[in-house]
């Protein structure tokens, strides 16, 4: 194996990147429909066979989260990346 330093060893000890996916719906989606979608997703994401098939191809699946937990996750991710964007003076072309 090559002697290649990790990102942390290269001077970036707080480096963290991840890719995540989610399902979004219109804000005014009726609760009944939102609950049906959520229940269907929960069944699929909690099915061991389905999870195993995705994990086999390198796609880790996390257990479903509540709407509040998803909101907190997105807020934290947005705050983290906002800091990176501002610190690096990143702008859109």
Secondary structure in CASP SS format (residue, H / E / C, confidence):
PFRMAT SS
TARGET T0000
AUTHOR 0000-0000-0000
METHOD secondary structure of the structure
MODEL  1
X C 1.00
X C 1.00
X C 1.00
X C 1.00
X C 1.00
X C 1.00
X C 1.00
X C 1.00
X C 1.00
X C 1.00
X C 1.00
X C 1.00
X C 1.00
X C 1.00
X C 1.00
X C 1.00
X C 1.00
X C 1.00
X C 1.00
X C 1.00
X C 1.00
X C 1.00
X C 1.00
X C 1.00
X C 1.00
X C 1.00
X C 1.00
X C 1.00
X C 1.00
X C 1.00
X H 1.00
X H 1.00
X H 1.00
X H 1.00
X H 1.00
X H 1.00
X H 1.00
X H 1.00
X H 1.00
X H 1.00
X H 1.00
X H 1.00
X H 1.00
X H 1.00
X H 1.00
X C 1.00
X C 1.00
X H 1.00
X H 1.00
X H 1.00
X H 1.00
X H 1.00
X H 1.00
X H 1.00
X H 1.00
X H 1.00
X C 1.00
X C 1.00
X C 1.00
X C 1.00
X C 1.00
X C 1.00
X C 1.00
X C 1.00
X C 1.00
X C 1.00
X H 1.00
X H 1.00
X H 1.00
X H 1.00
X H 1.00
X H 1.00
X H 1.00
X H 1.00
X H 1.00
X H 1.00
X H 1.00
X H 1.00
X H 1.00
X H 1.00
X H 1.00
X H 1.00
X H 1.00
X H 1.00
X H 1.00
X H 1.00
X H 1.00
X C 1.00
X C 1.00
X C 1.00
X C 1.00
X C 1.00
X C 1.00
END
